[in-house]
Every structure is written in structure tokens, then in C-alpha cells.
Amino acid sequence: MTELVAAPHAADWALSRGISAMSTEELAEVIGVPPQQVRQRLQVPSRRGEWVAPGRGLWLPVPPEYRTWGAPPGIEVIQHLAAHLEVDYYVGWLSAAELLGAAHQAPQVFQVAVARQIPDRQVGRTLFQFHHRTRVGLVPTVDHVTRSGAALVSTVAVTTLDVATDVAVVGGIDNAATVLVELSEHPAFDLGAVIALAHHYPCLLYTSDAADERSSVDLGGRRIIKKKHSGLTTTTWKYLSRRVDERAIERAHHTLIGMKFT
């Protein structure tokens, strides 16, 4: 027989047993009510910040230290939400850069790439911003260890390419340039990995053996041609020369050259 737990104590009961996510049906069995009554029974505990429902039918018990926030941090929520929605994902853009130590300030939203359209949503104090990208599931990720497992986060190379090709997502060309310089200084930054993944970003660059020397640069034997009307060749490069030292510019140069900002 399933152990019955009073609804006001259910969150602490779940946390004490290492349970970080429950379905409505699982909760109904634990507190001994029909599934359609779960939301009503958890109204008061939810107002106290003990439970949060990031998706229909998904409940997360909130650790005491996060109850004033109304939910755990986004990195602790996303793995459960994505599994519940049955969607491939990775944490990307500025959220990934922050986790990699390459964001100069905390992003205002939690940015996630997903394999299909998902509406944005507020979970506690975290605004989840979902971006549908066909490359999800094709580009590499790393596991970011969480309390209950691991969340998928874009690698340094993927984050570099995401930031470079989605300037609007990261708050404009100046912010993108700053983050790209910081990513280029990351110990795991690998120019070869960036080049190898470029085919997943068709708007970024293309190659040619007959490139015009005036509009191309040779990166490790591969000819990269700067796209016509590239914002990097003017606005961004002037910005970089004003805001970072010459050595930082040199380290960022091979990453940034040829990238098209739109």
C-alpha cells in the first residue's frame, strides 16, 4: 500500500526522498486524492512557495532556500520540463555563456534552444525564453551537474556560434562582441571545433578555393570568405578596438572574422 502524505507536508516528504519532480498522477497517489483534485489540494502549499508547476501535469517540490523565489533556478528546472514536454533542448546563448563563466553580467532570461516551438513561460522568478532551432540534437552539448542530475548546455564552440548568429537574442551587436571575446579566452575554446560546426549555421560563412584575398581570411588552411554586408567588418571591429586590449582582439580575431550579424 502506498504511503499517504498530507498535502501540506508533501513537498518536504518528496525532497527528503530525493524526489525532484512528480506528475499529477504520482502526486495524487501520494496524497490520496483523485488527479483532478491535486491542484486544489496544493493551492496553499504552492502559495507558500513549496510547489511549482512549470508545465501542465508537472510538479516540482521547491527546496526551502528557493521558496521566496517561487521555484528553483532555471538550470534545476529545465531538465524536468524538457523531459515532461518530450523535447530535445540545450541551454544556450547568454545563459550558457554565464554557466561557462563568459558572461560579464547575469542574463535577464533563461535562454533555451528547443527542437520544436515551445511557448515562453515564467517559472518563479525565472523567465524561460525558448528558441526553435533545427540544429538541436545535432550540435554537441556538455552536462552541467544539477542537484537531481544534469542539464544539457551548449559547448564553448556552439555558444560562440549561437551568439555570433543570433545577435538579437543576446541584446545587440555590442553585447555579442563582448561575450565573443570572453568566449575566445575560455580554456576550452577551440577554433577547429568552431570551424567544424559552422555547417550547422548556413547564414554564417561559406568557403571557396578561389576566394578573393581582399574579402577572405585563411584559418588553418581553410578559406573563409566574409559575407557581403557583414556588420563585423565595421561596427563590431571598431567596438572591439575601443573596448578590449590588443591581445584580446588577436585572440578573438579568428573567431569573429567572417561572421555575419543580422
C-alpha positions as CSV (number, residue, x, y, z in Angstrom):
1,M,0.0,0.0,0.0
2,T,1.3,3.4,-1.0
3,E,2.3,5.7,2.0
4,L,-0.2,8.5,2.2
5,V,1.1,12.0,3.0
6,A,-0.9,15.1,3.9
7,A,-0.7,17.7,1.2
8,P,0.9,20.4,3.5
9,H,3.8,18.0,4.1
10,A,4.1,16.6,0.6
11,A,7.0,18.9,-0.6
12,D,9.2,18.1,2.3
13,W,8.3,14.4,2.0
14,A,9.4,14.4,-1.6
15,L,12.6,16.3,-1.0
16,S,13.6,14.1,1.9
17,R,13.4,11.1,-0.5
18,G,15.4,12.8,-3.3
19,I,12.3,13.3,-5.5
20,S,12.7,16.4,-7.6
21,A,9.8,16.1,-10.0
22,M,6.4,14.4,-9.9
23,S,3.5,14.1,-12.3
24,T,-0.1,14.9,-11.2
25,E,-0.9,11.2,-11.2
26,E,2.1,10.4,-8.9
27,L,1.1,13.2,-6.5
28,A,-2.5,12.1,-6.5
29,E,-1.4,8.7,-5.3
30,V,0.9,10.1,-2.6
31,I,-1.7,12.5,-1.1
32,G,-4.6,10.1,-1.6
33,V,-6.9,12.2,-3.9
34,P,-8.1,11.9,-7.5
35,P,-5.8,13.6,-10.0
36,Q,-8.3,16.3,-10.7
37,Q,-8.1,17.5,-7.1
38,V,-4.3,17.8,-6.9
39,R,-4.2,21.4,-7.9
40,Q,-6.8,22.4,-5.4
41,R,-5.0,20.5,-2.6
42,L,-1.7,22.2,-3.4
43,Q,-3.0,25.7,-3.7
44,V,-1.9,26.7,-0.2
45,P,1.5,24.9,-0.3
46,S,2.1,26.5,-3.7
47,R,1.3,30.0,-2.3
48,R,4.0,29.3,0.3
49,G,6.4,28.5,-2.5
50,E,6.6,24.8,-1.7
51,W,5.5,23.6,-5.1
52,V,5.7,25.0,-8.6
53,A,4.2,23.7,-11.8
54,P,6.3,24.7,-14.8
55,G,4.2,22.6,-17.2
56,R,0.7,21.1,-17.2
57,G,0.8,17.9,-15.2
58,L,4.4,18.5,-13.9
59,W,5.1,19.5,-10.2
60,L,8.4,20.3,-8.7
61,P,9.0,20.5,-4.9
62,V,10.9,23.6,-4.1
63,P,13.8,23.4,-1.7
64,P,13.4,25.7,1.3
65,E,16.2,28.1,0.2
66,Y,14.4,28.8,-3.1
67,R,10.8,29.2,-1.7
68,T,11.0,33.0,-1.7
69,W,11.9,32.8,-5.4
70,G,8.8,30.6,-6.1
71,A,10.9,28.0,-7.9
72,P,14.4,26.5,-8.1
73,P,16.8,28.3,-10.6
74,G,16.2,27.7,-14.3
75,I,19.1,25.2,-14.6
76,E,17.4,23.0,-12.0
77,V,14.1,23.2,-13.8
78,I,14.9,22.7,-17.5
79,Q,15.8,19.0,-17.4
80,H,12.5,18.1,-15.8
81,L,10.5,20.4,-18.1
82,A,12.1,19.2,-21.3
83,A,11.6,15.6,-20.3
84,H,8.0,16.3,-19.5
85,L,7.4,18.1,-22.8
86,E,9.4,15.3,-24.6
87,V,11.5,17.9,-26.5
88,D,15.2,17.9,-27.3
89,Y,17.0,21.0,-25.9
90,Y,20.1,22.7,-24.8
91,V,20.7,25.8,-22.6
92,G,22.3,28.3,-24.9
93,W,23.3,31.9,-25.7
94,L,23.8,34.1,-22.7
95,S,22.6,31.5,-20.2
96,A,25.3,29.1,-21.5
97,A,27.9,31.8,-21.5
98,E,27.1,32.6,-17.9
99,L,27.5,28.9,-16.9
100,L,30.8,28.9,-18.8
101,G,32.0,31.9,-17.0
102,A,32.0,34.1,-20.1
103,A,29.1,36.5,-19.4
104,H,30.0,39.8,-17.9
105,Q,26.6,40.1,-16.3
106,A,23.7,37.7,-15.5
107,P,21.2,37.4,-18.3
108,Q,17.6,38.6,-17.6
109,V,16.1,35.5,-19.1
110,F,17.0,31.8,-19.2
111,Q,17.6,31.0,-22.9
112,V,17.0,27.5,-24.2
113,A,17.2,26.1,-27.8
114,V,14.5,23.5,-28.5
115,A,13.7,21.2,-31.3
116,R,10.1,22.5,-31.7
117,Q,8.0,25.5,-30.9
118,I,7.5,25.9,-27.1
119,P,5.8,29.0,-25.6
120,D,7.9,31.1,-23.3
121,R,6.9,30.9,-19.6
122,Q,7.6,32.4,-16.2
123,V,8.6,29.8,-13.5
124,G,9.1,31.5,-10.2
125,R,11.4,34.4,-10.8
126,T,12.9,32.8,-14.0
127,L,11.6,33.8,-17.4
128,F,12.2,30.9,-19.8
129,Q,12.8,32.0,-23.4
130,F,12.6,29.2,-25.9
131,H,14.1,29.4,-29.4
132,H,13.2,26.8,-32.0
133,R,16.4,25.7,-33.8
134,T,16.8,22.8,-36.2
135,R,20.3,22.1,-35.1
136,V,19.2,20.9,-31.6
137,G,20.2,17.3,-31.3
138,L,22.9,17.8,-33.9
139,V,25.4,20.0,-32.2
140,P,27.5,18.9,-29.1
141,T,26.5,19.7,-25.5
142,V,28.0,19.3,-22.1
143,D,26.4,18.0,-18.9
144,H,26.0,20.7,-16.3
145,V,25.6,18.9,-13.0
146,T,22.5,19.8,-11.0
147,R,21.0,18.6,-7.7
148,S,18.9,16.0,-9.4
149,G,21.1,15.0,-12.4
150,A,22.4,17.1,-15.3
151,A,21.2,19.7,-17.7
152,L,22.4,20.0,-21.3
153,V,24.4,23.1,-22.0
154,S,26.0,24.2,-25.3
155,T,29.7,23.7,-25.6
156,V,32.0,26.7,-25.9
157,A,32.2,26.3,-29.7
158,V,28.4,26.1,-30.0
159,T,27.8,29.0,-27.7
160,T,30.3,31.0,-29.8
161,L,28.4,30.3,-33.0
162,D,25.0,30.8,-31.4
163,V,26.0,34.2,-30.0
164,A,27.5,35.3,-33.3
165,T,24.5,34.3,-35.4
166,D,21.7,35.4,-33.1
167,V,22.7,39.0,-32.2
168,A,19.1,40.0,-31.4
169,V,18.8,37.1,-28.9
170,V,21.9,38.3,-27.0
171,G,21.0,42.0,-26.8
172,G,22.7,43.6,-29.8
173,I,25.9,43.6,-31.6
174,D,28.0,45.3,-28.9
175,N,26.9,42.8,-26.2
176,A,27.6,39.9,-28.7
177,A,31.1,41.2,-29.4
178,T,31.9,41.4,-25.7
179,V,30.7,37.9,-25.0
180,L,32.5,36.5,-28.0
181,V,35.8,38.0,-26.8
182,E,35.3,36.4,-23.4
183,L,34.4,33.0,-25.0
184,S,37.6,33.2,-27.1
185,E,39.6,33.4,-23.9
186,H,37.9,30.4,-22.3
187,P,40.4,27.5,-21.7
188,A,38.1,25.1,-23.7
189,F,37.9,27.4,-26.8
190,D,38.9,25.5,-29.9
191,L,39.0,27.3,-33.3
192,G,38.9,23.9,-35.0
193,A,35.7,23.0,-33.2
194,V,34.1,26.3,-34.3
195,I,35.0,25.7,-37.9
196,A,33.8,22.1,-37.8
197,L,30.4,23.2,-36.6
198,A,30.0,26.1,-39.0
199,H,27.9,24.0,-41.5
200,H,25.1,24.0,-38.9
201,Y,25.0,27.8,-39.3
202,P,24.4,28.4,-43.0
203,C,23.9,32.2,-42.5
204,L,27.4,32.5,-41.0
205,L,30.0,31.8,-43.6
206,Y,31.0,29.8,-46.7
207,T,34.2,28.6,-48.3
208,S,35.9,28.8,-51.7
209,D,39.2,27.8,-53.1
210,A,39.1,30.8,-55.4
211,A,38.4,33.3,-52.8
212,D,39.2,36.9,-53.3
213,E,42.1,37.8,-51.0
214,R,40.6,41.1,-50.2
215,S,37.5,39.6,-48.7
216,S,38.7,36.4,-47.1
217,V,41.0,35.0,-44.4
218,D,42.8,31.7,-44.2
219,L,42.0,29.9,-41.0
220,G,44.2,26.8,-40.5
221,G,44.2,26.0,-44.3
222,R,40.5,26.7,-44.8
223,R,39.5,29.7,-46.8
224,I,36.7,31.6,-45.0
225,I,35.0,34.3,-47.0
226,K,33.5,37.3,-45.3
227,K,29.8,37.6,-46.2
228,K,28.8,40.7,-48.1
229,H,27.5,43.5,-45.8
230,S,28.9,41.8,-42.7
231,G,28.3,44.0,-39.6
232,L,31.5,42.7,-38.1
233,T,33.9,44.3,-40.5
234,T,32.8,47.7,-39.5
235,T,30.7,48.3,-36.4
236,T,31.9,45.3,-34.3
237,W,35.6,45.6,-35.1
238,K,35.6,49.4,-34.2
239,Y,33.8,48.5,-31.0
240,L,36.3,45.8,-30.1
241,S,39.2,48.1,-30.7
242,R,37.7,50.6,-28.3
243,R,36.8,48.2,-25.5
244,V,39.4,45.5,-25.3
245,D,43.2,45.3,-25.4
246,E,45.1,44.3,-28.5
247,R,45.9,40.8,-27.2
248,A,42.2,40.1,-26.6
249,I,41.4,41.3,-30.1
250,E,44.0,39.0,-31.5
251,R,42.6,36.0,-29.6
252,A,39.1,36.9,-30.8
253,H,40.1,37.7,-34.3
254,H,39.9,34.2,-35.8
255,T,36.6,33.5,-34.1
256,L,34.9,36.7,-35.2
257,I,36.2,37.2,-38.8
258,G,33.6,36.3,-41.4
259,M,30.7,36.2,-39.0
260,K,27.5,37.8,-40.2
261,F,25.4,39.7,-37.8
262,T,21.7,40.3,-38.7
